[in-house]
Amino acid sequence: MNEYQPQEQLQNATLILILGILSIIGCFCYGVLGIILAIVALILAQKATKTYAQNPEMYLGYQNVKIGKILAIIGLVISVIYMCLVIWLIVTFGMEALQDQELMQQRLEEMMGQ
């Protein structure tokens, strides 16, 4: 006998998708915001995946979880690369040069002259 069980939305599925999108946008905040949002999205996605795996026919919205997880991974990678770039720029040119365009140009000319 097959009993009909109404499907319910997988908890945090839409939130995971939104956090995945925001992690890509957040990478331009020196990478920090993107890393934080991506990690939160990945943790929530892991919990949602475990819940879905226990009883897949009971839940809707797993596609949002998968897409959000992929976007969070992309956002994490881009954020780490961007953060490494910012750290390299600060170490190479100094924080003052990043804030002053003329000083940055002078340091670039010095670097190219060596």
C-alpha positions in Angstrom: 0.0 0.0 0.0 1.5 3.3 -1.1 0.7 6.2 1.3 0.9 9.7 -0.1 3.4 11.9 1.8 3.3 15.6 1.0 6.7 16.9 0.1 8.1 19.8 2.0 10.8 22.3 1.1 14.3 21.4 2.2 15.3 23.6 5.0 17.6 26.5 4.1 17.6 25.5 0.3 16.9 29.1 -0.8 19.3 30.6 1.8 22.1 28.3 0.5 21.5 29.5 -3.0 21.5 33.2 -1.9 24.6 32.8 0.2 26.3 31.1 -2.8 25.5 34.1 -5.0 26.5 36.6 -2.4 29.8 34.8 -1.8 30.8 35.5 -5.4 29.8 39.2 -5.1 31.4 39.4 -1.6 34.8 38.3 -3.0 35.4 42.0 -4.0 35.4 43.0 -0.3 39.1 42.1 -0.1 38.0 38.4 -0.2 37.0 38.3 3.4 33.2 38.6 3.1 33.2 36.1 0.2 35.1 33.5 2.2 32.7 33.9 5.2 29.6 33.6 3.1 30.9 30.6 1.2 31.9 28.7 4.3 28.4 29.3 5.8 26.7 28.2 2.6 28.9 25.1 2.4 28.1 24.1 6.0 24.4 24.6 5.5 24.6 22.7 2.2 26.3 19.8 3.9 23.5 19.6 6.5 20.8 19.9 3.9 22.4 17.2 1.8 22.5 14.8 4.8 18.8 15.5 5.5 17.9 15.0 1.8 19.9 11.7 1.6 17.9 10.2 4.4 14.6 10.6 2.7 14.9 12.1 -0.8 11.2 11.6 -1.8 10.1 13.7 1.1 11.9 17.0 0.2 11.8 19.6 -2.6 14.5 22.1 -3.4 17.6 19.9 -3.5 18.5 21.6 -6.9 18.8 24.9 -5.0 21.2 23.3 -2.6 23.4 21.8 -5.3 23.5 25.1 -7.3 24.2 27.1 -4.1 27.0 24.7 -3.1 28.6 25.0 -6.6 28.3 28.8 -6.4 29.8 28.8 -2.9 32.8 26.8 -4.0 33.3 29.2 -6.9 33.0 32.2 -4.5 35.4 30.6 -2.1 38.0 30.0 -4.8 37.7 33.5 -6.2 37.7 35.1 -2.8 40.9 33.2 -1.8 42.6 34.3 -5.0 41.5 37.9 -4.6 42.6 37.9 -0.9 46.0 36.5 -1.9 46.3 39.2 -4.6 45.5 42.0 -2.1 48.0 40.6 0.4 50.6 40.4 -2.3 49.9 44.1 -3.4 50.2 45.2 0.2 53.5 43.4 0.8 54.9 44.5 -2.5 53.9 48.1 -2.7 52.7 49.0 0.8 49.3 50.1 2.0 50.1 53.8 1.4 50.7 53.1 -2.3 47.4 51.4 -2.7 45.7 54.5 -1.4 47.8 57.1 -3.3 47.8 56.7 -7.1 50.9 58.9 -7.6 52.9 56.9 -5.1 51.7 53.7 -6.7 52.9 54.9 -10.1 56.2 55.9 -8.6 56.7 52.5 -7.0 55.7 50.7 -10.2 58.3 52.8 -12.2 61.0 51.9 -9.6 60.1 48.3 -9.9 60.2 48.3 -13.7 63.6 50.2 -13.6 65.3 47.5 -11.5 
